[in-house]
Amino acid sequence: MKSNEASLQKKLLPRHISFMAMGGVIGTGIFKGSSETISIAGPAVILTYVLAGLLLLVVMGAIAEMATVYPNRNMKDFIREAFGERLSFIVGWLYCFMWLTVCVIEVLAAGSFLQYWLPDAPLWLLSLACGALIIGINMMSVAGYGETEFWLAGIKIAMIIIFIVLGTSLIFGLLPMTEATPYLHNFTDHGGFLPRGWAPIFSALLVVMFSYGGSELIGLTLTETKDAEKVLPKVVKSFILRVILFYSLPILVICGLIPWNQLNDHTSPFVQVLAATGLKGADHIMNFILITAVLSAANSGIYGATRMLHSMASQGEAPRGLAKTSAKGVPINSLKLCAVVLVIGSLLAYFAQDGLFRVLMAVPGFVVLLVWISICMSQLKLRKSYPKEATFKVWGFPYITVLTLVCLAVIAISFLFDAQNRISIGSCLAVVVIREIQKEEL
């Protein structure tokens, strides 16, 4: 196989790739993780989400710029072009490991949400059923997969829009609440907008960045998107705005309705807000949305893992058999490998549910930082040697890219000094070492 796109089908539409990336970003990070970020910085955490969104804008802009210069290549190919096979090999395997980890986390989360309706069913069995559903969706043609993910992601995006409208109405008294109408008091009371000062805004950046991870998935859709070099810049511009709005506006609603220091860590803030409306069945509605959200994120994760494995196998960086595709253009052997990982992950929940979650949750954030740093570095190095003029360019180059790179590096270093992340970092390094040892056999 001469190129990694040789047997993939260019059938993804702009709305598909946009919603696929949204599906990877909008998941447990917003529906459950928002309570953690709010507890760190209070209502001012909205500034953290905006700052992280600006960093993401530069990273996505770099991908779009390189896509206009190197057609029919994905983001790993950009890294390979800039720094050679060694870094491409390391980033590729870490990225696969990250998405497989995310998929296990999401199917376990989906299983735990299903237990709300099926309390007697074991978690491993429910997670296994969710994993089977996701694998089945990914066996469809890329056009069918893109359409399915479009609707899965659309459900949770619609939920967020409804939540914003409903929450705003409650804040200003347009709808009755079970308690007194808060108006804007929760932004000024309980310590004010900056209850813990400016420092926590940057401390929360580490968690928020992890929530935004998955956006770079757009960089893997390039080989299955027709005229990607023309489509991607337009998608990136609209995508970034949606991500920032769909994270920041719900955070404002949550902080406006519930005092920041009274959020329950064990319950989704979305559930708490819906409960405040007094609507019957709100808990069941929210549970359905949560299940849809995590399944959508897992769906995007399987896509990311299989396409990266296919890309590496095509270039001799992974076993050649992983490059095999089905008649529908699906990397079938890569998908089988992902299925095995999901089965193992579901079964591990039988033995170590809590411990497994703690170890797995830190892996995605660390790898995402490394991938984003690699993308920025690739753009910095390649810009001078582009084979043709880029039709889309990152604004303020090279200063904006360098500033983004420095910010990402500082966040990554902060991650390394956190003792709770040592096991996760060790597992990432183990993946690299094992693949380096086996590389000579490929």
N, C-alpha and C positions, 0 to 999 in steps of 0.2 A: 504494500500500500504506500503510495508515494506522498500522499498528503492526508492530514487528519480530517479533511472534509470530504474525502473521496466518495464515501458511501453514505454520508449524512444527507438529509433532504432539506432543501431550503424552502420550508413551508411555514415558518413562523412569521406572523404579521406584527406590525408595530404595537398593536394593543396587546398581543400575546406577550411579547418580551417585557413590556412595561409592567403588566400585571404579574408576570412570573417573578420579576424582581421585587415587586411590592409584596408578593406572597412570601418571599424569603425574609423580608424585613419586618413585616407586621405580623407578629406572632406572640409568643409568651413575653417578649421584651416589653410590649406595650400593655397587654392585657393583665399581666401579673407583675412584671418587673417594675412597672411605674411606681408602685408603692414604695419600693426600696429607694429609688432615686429621689422621690419626694421627701422621704424621711431623712435623707442626707442634707438637702439644701433648702427644703421648704418650697414655697411658691416660686422662688427665684430659680429653681431648677429649669424653668422654661428657657432661661438664658443658656443653660448647658445644652439643651436640645438644639437650639438655634446655632450655637457655636459648632457643635458636632456636625450639623447639617452643612455648614459652610466648608468644613474639612472634606466632607463627603462630596460636595459639589466639585472640588478641585480634583479629587481622585477619579470621579466619574467623567469629568471633562478630559482628563488625561487619556482615559480609555477611548473616549469618542474621537479625540484628536488622532491617536495612533491608528484607530480603525479606518480613518479616511486615507491614511498613507499606506497601510499594509492590509489590503483587502483579503478576505477569505482566511483571516487569522484570528485567533482568540487571544485573551489576555496573557496566557502562559507563553504563547508564541512571541509576544512583545518582550517579555522578560528574557526569553531565550535569545532573541535578536540582540538585546542590549548587553547581556552578561554571560551568555553561553549556556551550555548544556547543564553545568553543575548546579547553578542556582535555579534554573528552570526545573531540574529534577527534584530538588529539595522542596521548592514552593509547590510544585504539582502534587507531590505525595502528601505534604502537610495539608493542602487544600482538600484533597480527597478524604483524609482522616478527619478533618474538621466537619465536612458535610455528613459523613457517616455518623459522627458523634452527634451532630444536630438531629439527624433523623431518629436515632435511638432515643434522644431526649424528648423529641416531639411525639413519638408513638407511645412512649411511657406516659407523657402528660395526657395524651388523648385517652389512654386506658384509664388513667386516674379520674378524668372527667366523666367517663362512661360509668364509673363506679357510683356516681351520684344517682344514677337511675338503676344500676345493677349492683347493689352493695355486696351481694353474696358471691359475685363472680370474681375470680382471682385476677390480680393486675396483669400477670404475665400472659394470661389467655386473652384478655381484652386488648392488650398491646400487640399481641401476635396477630389478632384479627385486623387491627388497624394497619399493621405492617403489610399484611396480605393485600389489603385494599389499595395501598399506595403502590405496591409493586404491580398490581393489575393495571392501574392507571398509566404507569410508565411503560407498559408493554404496548400501548397504542402507538400509532404513528405520531410523529412530532406535531403534526397539525391537530390531531385529536387530543394529544396531551396538552398542547397550548390552549385549546378551547376549554378543556376541563379545568385547567388551572385558572383560566380567565374568570370562570364563574365561581370557583372556590374562593379566589382572592376577592372577587366582586362582592360576595356575601359579607365578608368582614369589613370591607371598605364601606359598604352601605350601612353596616351597623355603626361604624365610627361616625359617619355623617349624621345618622339618626340620633346617636348619643350626644353629639355636639349641639344639635338643634334642641333636643329635649332638655339637656343640662342647662343650656343658656336660658331657656324659658323658665326653668325652676329657679335659677339664680335671681332673675329679675321679676319673679312673681307672676309671670304669665300663666303658669300652671301651679296648682296647689301642691304643697309638700306636707309630709307628716309632721314636720317641725316648722319653725318660723322661717320666712323667706330670708336668705342670707344677704342678698344683694352683693356688695363688694366687701363686706365686713371681714370675711375670712382672709382677704389679702392684706388687711391692715391690722387685724387683731392677732393674738397668739404670737407676738414677736414681730409682726409686720411682714413685708415682702421678703426681707432678708433676715430671717430670724437667727441665722447662725453666721452672718457676715458673708464676705465675698469668697473666702477660701473654699467652702464646700461646693461652690459652683464648679470649681475645677476638679475637686475630688470626685464629684459625681460624673465627671466627663468619662472616666474609665468605664463605668457601667453603661452609660448612654452610648458610647462608641460600640460596645458589644451588641446593643440593641439594633444599631444600624447595620451591623454585619449581614451580608447577604446581598447588599445592593450591587456589589461587583459581579453578581451572577450574570448581569447583562453582558459582561465581557466574554462569557462562554456561549452566548447565543449567536455570535457573529457568523459562525460557520453554517448556521441553519436559518439565516435570515437573508432574504433577497435584498440586494442593494443596501447592505448593512452600513456601508460607509456614508450613505445619504440619510438613512433612516435614524441611525443611532444618535447623532447630535440633537435632533428634534425630540427624541424620546427622553434623553438625559435632561434637557431643560425642563420639560413638564414633570418628569419623575422626581427631581430634587424638590421642587415646590410642593408636590403632593406629600412626600415623606415628611418634610418639616411641618406642614399643616396638620397631617394626620397624627403626628406625635405631639406637637406643641398645643394645639387647640384642645384635645381631650385632657391634657395635663392642666390647662387653665380651668376647664370645667370642673375637674375633680377637686382642685384646690379651692375653687369658688364655692363648692357645695359642702365639702367636708373639711374641717380644720386639718391642716397638714400633719399635726401631731396626734391626730385621733384615728388615723388610718389603721386598719387591721392587716397585719403582715400575712395572715393566713387566708385572706379572702381577696379576690380581685377587686380593685377600686371600682371597676365598672359594675360589679355586682352590688357593691355598697351604694353606689349612686342610684341604680335602678330600684334598690330596696327602698330608698328614700322617697320614691315616687308613690309607693303604696300600690303599684300595679300588680294585679294578680298574675301569677305565672311568670313574673319577671326573672326569677331565678332559673327557671327551665329555659327561657329564651336565651339568657346569657350563657348557660351551659352549652346549649347548641352552638352558639357563636364561638365559644372557646374551642370546642371540638373541631369546628370547621377551620378555625384559625391555625391550630397546631397541625392539622392534617395538610393544610395548604403549605405550611412551612416545610413539612416533611416531604411533600411532593416536589417542591422546588429543590430541596436538598438532594433527593435521589437524582434529579436531572443534573444538578451540578456535579455530583460525584461520578455519574456514568459518563458524562461528556469529558470530564477531565481525564478519567481513566482511558477513554477511547483516544484522546489526543496524545497522551503519553505513550500508549501502546503503538500508535501509528508512527511515533518518532523513536521507537526503540528504548523508551524510558520505563516501560512496564512490559509484562509478558505479552507477546504478540497476540495471543488468543483473545485478549480483552478488546482488541480492535474489531473483532467480528461483529457484524450487524445483521439484523433480521431483514426479511423482505420489506418491512415497513420502515427501515432505516434506523432501528433502535439498536444501540450497542448491547446486544443480548447477553454476552458473557459478563460484561461489566455489571449489568442489571442483576444477573444471578449472584455475583459476588456481594452486591449490596443486599440482596435478599437473605443471604447467609448471615451477614452482619446483623440485620434486623432481628432474625430469629435468635441469635446468640444474645443480643441486647435485651430482648424480651424475656428470655429465660433467666438472665442474670438478675432481673427484677425479683425473681422468686427468692433469691438468696440475700441480696444486698440492695434493697430499694433506695433507702436514704443515702447510704454511702455512695452508691452509684451516681445519684443525681449530683452530689457535691463535687465529685471528681470530674464528671463529664461537662458540667456547666462552664468551667473555666477554660476548656480547650478552645471553643470557637472564638472567644475574644482574643486570645493570644495569637492564633493563626491569622485572623482577620487583620490584625495590626501589621503582621509581617507581610501579608499580601498587599495591603494598601501601601506600605513603605516601598515594596518592590516595584509597584506600578509607578509611583512618583519618581523613583530613581531611574526607571526605564525611560520615562519621558524626558527627564533631564539629560540623559546620555544620548538618546536617539535623535533629539530635535535637530542637532547640528548635521546629522547625516541622513536625513529623510531622503528617500529616492525621488520624491516629488513633493510639490507644495501641498501642505495640509489645507483642506477646505474648511476646517474648523480648528480653532486654536484656543488654548486655555488663556484666559485673560491675565495680564500682568506677569507673564512669563519673563524671567525665571523666578522672580521674587516671590510670587504667590505660591508656586510649587515648592520652593525651598522652605518657606514659612510653614506650609502644611507638613512637609517632611520632618521638620524640627518638632512640631507639636506631636505628631504621631510617634516619634522616637522617644519623647519625654513620657508619653503615656505608656509605651511599651516598657521602658525602664522602671516606671512605677509598678507595673504589673510584676516584674521580676522580683522586686523587693517585698512582695506580699507573700508571707510564709504559707498562706492557704493555697497558693497556686503552684507550689513546688511539685506536687504529684502530677498535675496536668502538664506542666512544662516538661517534666521527666518523661511522660508518655509520648509527647511530641518528639522529643529528642530520640527516644527509643525507635519510633517509626522511621526517622531519618537514618539512624545507624543500621537498622535491619535492612532497609532498602539499599543502602550503600554497599553493604556486604554482599547482597544478592545481585547487585547491578552487573557485575562482571559475567553473570550467568545468562543475562538477557540476550 
